[in-house]
Amino acid sequence: MTEPSRLNLAQFGSATLSEDGCATCGDVAVPVQVVEVRGCEAVVEDRLGQRVVVAVDFVPDVRAGEILLVHMGVAIGRALGGVWSDEIRR
């Protein structure tokens, strides 16, 4: 499997997987890039390169390279409609 290129997720905000999240319930969704999909779970990476496995049950047809919003270990939606484009990366 080829990993998606490293992205500038900072444009979606400063939240990371290890900080700035909920703490019942600070209500921050963390932008992450999908590295690998494993059934109803996906390996994702935040802007600092931290990786975790999250549930993707609520987001249909997740693919590697997409940008998701994650809250409490669950993907709750896509950022900018899905796949990262070269125009956004610039």
C-alpha positions as CSV (number, residue, x, y, z in Angstrom):
1,M,0.0,0.0,0.0
2,T,1.3,3.4,-0.9
3,E,0.9,6.1,1.8
4,P,-0.8,9.4,0.8
5,S,1.5,12.3,0.7
6,R,2.0,14.4,3.9
7,L,-0.5,17.3,4.0
8,N,-0.7,20.7,5.5
9,L,-3.7,19.9,7.8
10,A,-3.0,23.1,9.7
11,Q,-5.3,25.0,7.3
12,F,-8.2,23.1,8.9
13,G,-7.3,24.3,12.4
14,S,-4.7,23.7,15.1
15,A,-6.4,20.7,16.8
16,T,-4.3,17.5,17.0
17,L,-5.2,13.9,18.1
18,S,-3.4,14.2,21.4
19,E,-4.5,17.7,22.4
20,D,-7.3,20.1,21.9
21,G,-10.0,17.4,21.7
22,C,-13.1,16.9,23.6
23,A,-12.3,16.4,27.4
24,T,-16.1,15.9,27.6
25,C,-17.0,17.9,25.5
26,G,-14.8,20.7,24.3
27,D,-16.4,19.8,21.0
28,V,-13.4,20.0,18.6
29,A,-13.3,17.8,15.6
30,V,-9.7,17.1,14.6
31,P,-8.9,17.1,10.8
32,V,-6.9,14.0,9.8
33,Q,-5.8,12.3,6.6
34,V,-6.8,8.7,6.0
35,V,-3.7,6.5,5.6
36,E,-5.4,3.1,5.3
37,V,-9.0,1.8,5.5
38,R,-9.6,-1.5,7.3
39,G,-13.3,-2.3,7.0
40,C,-15.3,-0.1,9.4
41,E,-12.0,1.4,10.8
42,A,-9.3,3.6,9.3
43,V,-5.7,4.5,10.2
44,V,-5.6,8.3,10.2
45,E,-2.8,10.9,10.7
46,D,-3.1,14.4,12.1
47,R,-1.0,17.4,11.1
48,L,1.8,16.4,13.6
49,G,2.1,12.9,12.1
50,Q,0.3,11.2,15.0
51,R,-1.6,8.1,13.9
52,V,-4.6,6.4,15.4
53,V,-7.3,4.0,14.3
54,V,-10.8,5.5,14.2
55,A,-14.3,4.2,13.4
56,V,-15.6,5.2,10.0
57,D,-19.2,3.8,10.4
58,F,-20.8,7.3,10.0
59,V,-18.8,8.3,6.9
60,P,-19.6,6.1,3.8
61,D,-17.0,5.0,1.3
62,V,-13.9,6.3,3.1
63,R,-10.7,6.2,0.9
64,A,-7.0,6.7,1.6
65,G,-6.0,10.3,1.1
66,E,-9.3,11.8,2.2
67,I,-9.5,14.4,4.9
68,L,-11.9,13.5,7.7
69,L,-13.1,15.2,10.8
70,V,-12.7,13.0,13.9
71,H,-14.2,13.4,17.4
72,M,-13.6,10.9,20.2
73,G,-12.2,8.3,17.9
74,V,-15.1,8.4,15.4
75,A,-15.0,10.0,12.0
76,I,-18.0,12.4,11.8
77,G,-17.6,13.8,8.3
78,R,-15.4,14.9,5.5
79,A,-13.5,18.2,5.2
80,L,-13.9,20.1,2.0
81,G,-16.0,17.3,0.5
82,G,-13.3,14.6,0.6
83,V,-10.1,14.0,-1.4
84,W,-7.2,16.4,-1.0
85,S,-6.5,18.2,-4.3
86,D,-3.2,19.7,-5.6
87,E,-4.9,23.1,-5.7
88,I,-5.7,23.0,-2.0
89,R,-2.2,21.8,-1.1
90,R,-0.6,24.9,-2.5
